[in-house]
């Protein structure tokens, strides 16, 4: 029976039982909806949107999608179903002219947008108070520094009637990530259905899965073994530096190596790092990547990669390519490349496609989506298929890489249209086609390689079996990481369903127990259910709590720090592009935050003096926080230079210097200062819109201080002696050395700058 609702067009929506059940839950609670691809997640969001628009007259619905094509696609769904005027549903992306955004926002009732655009508009005071429903498509992205978490936080603080829905076919197989997604999106409930649930089973199309295994040729194995030996050689050196505890390649993956690289970078920034370790890990990551290419991709892709790598100018890369073992590897790869020898998967693909497309009428219009991780592999497959008269096109991302300019969104949309209209049979796609795109009736999905991510594996498979039965073919090289990646994805998918089902059945307590098992500590997984609409007492308490929370302005560059996350739980943090400092804690107090590494670097490039001047000129109580231990061993800075700078900040500028251990310590210090200023001293927080204009004396001082090796003190002496900038510029060496603190060498440098003719550097 068709659904009747004043905001839904007649005879457009017929709900299934599982959709009705999910709508009943998500209409009242912040809910994450987990459904296999093709089972109508977007339709559920549209129906809840209609309910909210009807319930809160004059309110808006905001639907976020990771890309513009996805936002456009969802907009069409809303237009097909909702009984609204065309101009009441709009697409809001980076392509929307900035001078039209305010009017568009005000006039629209449903806004389909990319998170980056909304993120930027929030910085410009976008009013979220009247948004009664916020949808996060591909909700598994709400981890780390992705904009979803920040937008959800701002929405929950500002909306009068907030309600959130997250949509995903595959949130995560990691319970910590599920917890993070839930926390970032303020989730109260989970609605999950799998292919095995009785209420969805009848709507699931059968998808046959087939493995095609190939053998790695002997020549490939020879190159692989040489790469592995060189990789172990570098890993042994890194192990000796205590950054890793094994050189067994089966126990080391890319994620582990990237984590080690981050640790080394952190050590360097704090002054405790080893630059040799940084060079080593860079070589290791590159060789690990090359090892994957020879096993899973082929000679063409590996050759292209080594060619690009050899053009890089880094010291570590040059050292690696000067190694005789690496030279031998490159020679062996080139021999196979010149002989046009390549991975047996390519022959297997050609055979599969000829069989599946065949000559019969029912097969001529088959649609096949062929996934590969790498653009170079996509190019090689395209070349082979085209040479064998198989109609195909590539579908790659927008990013430019070397000579490959990528595809524009317009080109991507045009390519999908041609695929839908049977202009060609095979779409050769990289990861850009995995997520969300509306590609109806794909008969077969081919994995050129298995991938270890359960999320991506589910999304790839979900491209087929939507409206009709489908087929998935996975190519695998025996005895390589292909096999490991496949079983890793299977295991992760099983865990994901297990955790989410536990989440759905036992709620917050069940998952918290699971997290506690791993960490032995309490973990808040779900947003506490304080329904603003139905519980007035809770609403009053919430408003009271909000009024008591200190308000802190944070610079936009601080938003992706642990500090921001900690403060956001305790205070009302407003993110802006600050003209001065990193945090404004009251109308009197501004804080410039420096990590130990950044503090030392800002002494070298003299940023610190300018920042100190701006703090003093604009705030009564300027503070500099130095986070972490100052270690001078890895930098060419004399300890006395650091002591001198600290002394100048404290005595010349009268700026308080506060040391902190780490980001957590910094956050706690900022919160205590803000609380003390705003609650005990009753100093309101005020955003300084722009820096105060320099006085004439300050401008003269800045010009004098810009001369070679002229400190703030010497600049003052120069101005006191010569009175004007003109007289300083006209002064000779004999006159300059009469100023205390200026010797012959310094005077000569100043004279050269003020008297030499300008010559443009080539």
Secondary structure, 3 states (H helix, E strand, C coil): CCCCCCCECCCCCCCCHHHHHHHHHHCCCCEEEECCCCCCHHHHHHHHHHHHHHHCCCCEEEEECCCHHHHHHHHHHHHHHECCCHHHEEEECCCCCHHHHHHHHHHCCEEEECHHHHHHHHHCCCCCCCEEEEEEECHHHCCCCCHHHHHHHHHHHHCCCCCEEEEECCCCCCHHHHHHHHHHCCCCEEEECCCCCHHHHCCCCCEEEEEEEECCCHHHHHHHHHHHHHHHHHHHHHHHCCCCCCCCHHHCCHHHHHHHHHHHHHHHHCCCCCHHHHHHHHHHHHHHHHHHHHHHCCHHHHHHHHHHHHCCCCHHHHHHHHCHHHHHHHHHHHHHHHCCCCCHHHHHHHHHHHHHHCCCHHHHCCCEEEECCCHHHHHHHHHHHHHCCCCEEEECCCCCECCECCCCHHHHHHHHHHHHCCCCCEEEECHHHCCCCCCCCECEEEECCCCCCHHHHHHHHCCECCCCCEEEEEEEECCCHHHHHHHHHHHHHHHHHHHHHHHHHHHHHHHHHHHHHHHCCCCCCCCCCCCCCCCHHHHHHHHHHHHHCCEEEEEHHHCCCHHHHHHHHHCEEEEECCCCCCEECCCCEEEEEEEHHHHHHHHHCCHHHHHHHHHHHHCCEEEEEEECCCCCCCCCCCHHHHHHHHHHHHHHCCCEEEEECCHHHHHHHHHHHHHHHHHHCCCCCCCCCCCCCCCHHHHHHHHHHCCCCCCHHHHHHHHHHHCCHHHHHHCCHHHHCCCCCCCHHHHHHHHHHHHCCCCCCC
